[in-house]
Amino acid sequence: MTEKNRNLVLRVISALVLFPAAVALTVVGGLPFALLAAVAAVVAAHELVAMLAPRVGAAEAVGIAATAGIPLAAWQAHVTARDGQVLFPAGTGIAISFALVLVMALNTFRERPLEEAPRSISAVTLAWLYCGVLLATLVALRLRFGWQYVILAFIVTWGNDTAAYFAGRAFGRHLMYPRVSPKKTWEGFLGGIGGSVLFAFVGKLLLLHELSPVGCVVLGLGGSVLGPAGDLAESLLKRAAGVKDSGKLIPGHGGLLDRIDALLFVAPWVYAFAAWLR
């Protein structure tokens, strides 16, 4: 078996194990789903900070741990708000402010080259926005619009990634952006468009009958652009850090951030689409 085929087998096995678990917790919703998002935020934040910061010490660990509070705040806001549409309570901003003060204070009194401090603080702050806020959007999507829309975000993203992978593997000739992603091709991108739109229609058939055909096309097209954009954005960070994968957590996929990078960009689009539809 070639290395490429072995990697494909690992990707399929990992997906068959992880996807049903993610779907089950999505359907359950509530605090269990928020906790899943919080754990994912911490793991992804750790991978991101480990890539970008010169080293991970106490200051970075505090910042990484604080990332969990952002998806949990989205859940708490929904529980306490009367209209169920508030994303973040005021206390979240105060908590993050204190976390930032602590991260900067710990960096100030840390024995290491001074030029490392801005990189560490910037990495932690990016982790809050990239891993924390974007996963909180997924929690808000589940709480406000229901589990069907979260599954829709999953399958549109997965359909795009899968179709792009096989189309690029079979027909890929013209590189899209080799400076950032050496293997991504325009042929794969076009295949991904078809995959996103097709799986939007699958979502209509199985989950959301109220979606119109035009809505499926619009949703799929948005996902087909934002999914690859999310993948390229994470690839940019990895190339800048000089690493191939964000981690080694998931066989065949690399780190968790490698697996959810496209979903992080698609989730706000699905939220906006659902808000417009409702």
Buried (B, 14 or more C-beta within 10 A) or exposed (E): EEEEEEBBEBBEEBBEEBEEEBBEBBBEBEEBBBBBBBBBBBBBBBBBBBBBBBEBBEBBBBBBEBBBBBBBBBBBBBEEEEEEEBBBBEEBEEBBEEBBEBBBEBBEEBEEEEEBBEBBBEBBBBBBEBBBBBBBBBBBBBBBBBBBBBBBBBBBBBBBBBBBBBBBBEBBEEBBBEEBBEEBBBBBBBBBBBBBBBBBBBBBEEBBEEBEEEBBBBBBBBBBBBBBBBBBBBBBBBBEBEBEBBBEBBEBBBBBBBBBBBBBBBBBBBBEBBEEBE
